[in-house]
Amino acid sequence: MEKKPFVPGSRRPNNNGPQRRGANTQKDLYAINEHIRAREVRLVGDNVETGIYSIQEAIRIADDLGLDLIEISPNAAPPVCKILDYQKFLYQQKKHQKEQKAKATKVVVKEIRFGPQTDDHDYNFKLKHAMGFLQEGAKVKAYVFFRGRSILFKEQGEVLLLRFANDLEEYGKVEQMPVLEGKRMIIMLSPKKK
């Protein structure tokens, strides 16, 4: 199939290929060219004079530039349109969404495990790690694991977790007080905002 050169004033062919039925593509989000239903539009962009134009005039300007008229804000009165290459516009939108997603903060939860009779050396070692995790911005989930008959020492486990939370008071705040879930007593700490 031979490609025809683009002639200003003619409509650009849609070379996107066949679409799967029911496929939710980004193309559905923006009305372009003849698909814009408004009578008047506010035209914005780099290579055009900003103002309110009739839809026919706006499409003619886009044609003269060999670009597409894209409705970027359909709820405005009148709708806001921009003259751009539609494929390039979609690419920019995808790129922008990807950047936003990357900037979104991911919550990391670090776990620290104790026994009901953890000695001071182990306790201090784990406390130091928890301080580091909270300073990095991660949440800390500390728990005491009770094996067999050690469930009898659940008060001891609760005291240990409350001491742990108290020692980390300047680095994080308690999100959830000690709760017994099965054979574990859990406390959640989240980092303090700087």
C-alpha atoms as one frame of an Amber mdcrd trajectory, in Angstrom:
protein
   0.000   0.000   0.000   1.458   3.318  -1.067   1.437   6.255   1.401   0.059
   9.503   0.063   1.857  12.722   1.011  -0.060  15.026   3.347  -1.610  18.012
   1.607  -2.602  20.983   3.817  -6.381  21.362   3.786  -7.032  17.616   3.555
  -7.990  15.440   6.540  -5.326  13.282   8.122  -6.079   9.584   7.728  -6.432
   7.532  10.906  -3.530   5.047  10.656  -4.000   3.520  14.073  -4.952   0.106
  12.710  -7.864  -2.022  13.872  -8.925  -1.588  17.492 -10.087  -4.465  19.676
 -13.765  -4.114  20.415 -14.307  -2.790  23.933 -10.630  -1.823  24.257 -10.394
   1.145  26.598  -7.741   3.243  24.915  -6.556   6.736  25.690  -7.971   7.850
  22.325 -11.473   7.728  23.824 -10.573  10.496  26.276 -10.222  13.407  23.839
 -12.481  14.588  21.024 -10.558  15.696  17.928 -11.365  17.596  14.724 -14.937
  16.857  13.499 -15.770  14.889  16.675 -15.841  18.082  18.747 -19.532  18.903
  19.347 -19.289  22.551  20.486 -20.205  25.464  18.191 -17.473  27.714  19.585
 -14.133  26.844  21.158 -11.415  28.734  23.000  -8.217  28.135  21.047  -4.885
  28.019  22.902  -1.443  26.910  21.825   2.027  27.961  20.790   1.524  28.693
  17.099  -1.990  30.246  17.203  -3.576  33.451  18.410  -5.502  32.700  21.609
  -9.196  33.509  21.371 -12.712  32.211  20.804 -13.364  30.789  17.324 -16.220
  28.980  15.606 -15.547  25.232  15.321 -15.242  25.488  11.501 -12.664  28.299
  11.791 -10.657  26.370  14.410 -10.605  23.207  12.259  -9.532  25.283   9.228
  -6.626  26.788  11.241  -5.563  23.281  12.340  -5.764  22.064   8.732  -3.641
  24.962   7.492  -0.956  23.995  10.011  -1.247  20.268   9.149  -2.176  19.431
  12.740  -5.198  18.238  14.733  -7.672  20.242  16.820  -7.835  18.516  20.255
 -10.477  19.283  22.887  -8.450  19.358  26.138 -11.054  20.836  28.492 -14.583
  19.890  27.365 -16.340  21.147  30.532 -15.174  24.767  30.169 -17.478  27.336
  28.615 -16.589  27.467  25.732 -14.526  24.217  25.558 -10.751  24.713  25.395
  -8.976  23.267  22.353  -5.342  23.044  21.355  -3.755  22.592  17.940  -1.200
  19.773  18.075  -0.222  16.513  16.430  -2.635  14.067  18.121  -0.183  11.146
  18.338   2.444  13.417  19.891  -0.172  14.745  22.332  -1.104  11.201  23.458
   2.571  10.346  23.880   3.113  13.442  26.067   0.051  12.547  28.178   1.298
   8.966  28.734   4.746  10.266  29.645   3.235  12.753  32.126   1.109  10.024
  33.767   4.168   7.774  34.083   6.111  10.573  35.809   3.202  11.197  38.210
   3.060   7.503  39.048   6.803   7.414  39.721   6.530  10.424  42.044   3.755
   8.808  44.087   5.195   7.661  47.393   5.329   3.966  48.031   4.793   2.922
  51.638   7.410   0.434  52.813   6.699  -1.631  55.917   9.673  -3.166  57.728
   9.063  -5.965  60.223  10.934  -6.491  63.471  10.386  -9.693  65.413  10.841
 -10.205  69.131  10.460 -13.167  71.434   8.573 -12.662  74.715  11.870 -12.793
  76.650  14.200 -10.843  74.345  17.402  -9.817  76.168  18.718  -6.214  76.251
  21.440  -6.725  73.644  18.982  -8.070  71.024  16.463  -5.408  71.966  19.008
  -2.558  71.481  20.184  -4.069  68.180  16.596  -4.183  66.843  15.844  -0.722
  68.235  18.778   0.709  66.251  17.474  -0.905  63.055  13.968   0.455  63.693
  15.400   3.980  64.133  17.113   3.660  60.754  13.925   2.412  59.071  11.850
   5.279  60.478  14.460   7.847  59.424  14.334   6.445  55.867  10.567   6.999
  55.869   9.464   3.352  56.210   6.775   2.154  58.592   7.797  -0.339  61.267
   5.685  -3.324  62.223   7.115  -4.787  65.426   5.717  -7.994  66.843   6.285
 -10.481  69.610   5.877 -14.078  68.459   4.597 -16.513  71.081   5.550 -20.180
  70.641   3.721 -22.922  72.481   3.244 -22.106  76.143   5.006 -18.746  75.881
   1.519 -17.286  75.208   1.304 -17.157  79.014   3.754 -14.209  78.857   1.525
 -11.967  76.731   1.679  -9.168  79.347   5.471  -9.330  79.084   5.194  -9.034
  75.285   2.911  -6.015  75.579   5.317  -4.303  78.003   8.188  -4.984  75.571
   6.288  -3.422  72.615   5.221  -0.372  74.629   8.829   0.144  75.750   9.881
  -0.177  72.089   7.329   2.477  71.031   8.422   4.750  73.880  12.118   4.465
  72.900  11.230   5.387  69.292   9.018   8.336  70.277  11.241  10.991  68.655
  11.516   9.038  65.351   7.960   7.795  64.861   4.464   7.792  66.236   2.307
   4.822  67.199  -0.223   4.065  64.488  -1.689   1.018  66.193  -1.371   0.004
  69.846  -0.312  -3.593  70.678  -2.939  -6.063  69.448  -2.866  -9.834  69.817
  -3.507 -11.586  66.492  -3.225 -15.348  66.846   0.274 -16.065  68.187   1.559
 -12.556  67.460   1.215  -9.293  69.337   1.682  -6.455  66.840   2.382  -2.718
  67.105   2.623  -0.349  64.094   4.814   2.765  64.018   4.886   5.361  61.247
   7.682   7.906  60.698   7.257  11.469  61.942   6.961  14.093  59.217  10.028
  16.319  58.972
